[in-house]
Amino acid sequence: MRNAQLSRCRQERFRTKEDLLAAIVAPAIEDLRMLLGKAGPRNGPAARRQVVEGYVDLVASHTELIRVIFDDPSVRHCGVFAPAIPLHDRLTQLLSGTEVVDSAQRARVRAALGAIHAALLNAALDDDQDVVRATALAAAYAVLGLHAPRSA
């Protein structure tokens, strides 16, 4: 958890556990909102790669929170994630590269996001994080049919 989040949680009084959870996940949801806002309406390969890279960085910066969300069904299905649903839909649309996303494209996006999550959330403590990031990007690019940028 980020220091600012922890400090804020210590200072505020929360009426319910859901209020506390909402405060904890708010920065990650805001980071996703900002990532998608930067993407704009573009959906070409370069824009899609930029979204993938941003998402990898987002997951890397919120790894512990995402682990808790994935590992605890009671947390995962909590109402505090309602604001993230349209953001996830927009992420799916951007990564698919089309306005109307069909079942196959949704499955590819889920597979790409799953590869990112698997690589980052299951990384060993002694893994080289640059290698893990590069591997997560390569896997997501491959699933989405994107060529890695020339500088990679």
Order of alpha helices (4+ residues) and beta strands (2+ residues): alpha-alpha-alpha-alpha-alpha-alpha-alpha-alpha
